[in-house]
């Protein structure tokens, strides 16, 4: 069994059936099946990553006033970064840590 096949089999039955129904409605069945299999593989990879992510990382967060949160989001967008990356790099810089 290939990774793609096992990803498809690991999917919950109701989701697999929904994708099968969608494929039936599609004009290009081969392309639709390819998309359905890709969705299955991405879901499986995300599920596997969740398990290892919990072992490797811990969320460190702060609740900030709404206006500050919006200012942080704006600044991250202005720099072309995600909020996560912007905050992480700012904290590391402030603490003189290397990243």
Secondary structure, DSSP 4 states (H G I P E B T S, - for coil): --HHHHHHHHS-HHHHHHHHHHHHH-S-HHHHHHHHHHHHHHHHHHHHHHHHHHHH---------HHHHHHHHHHHHHTT--HHHHHHHHHHHHTT---
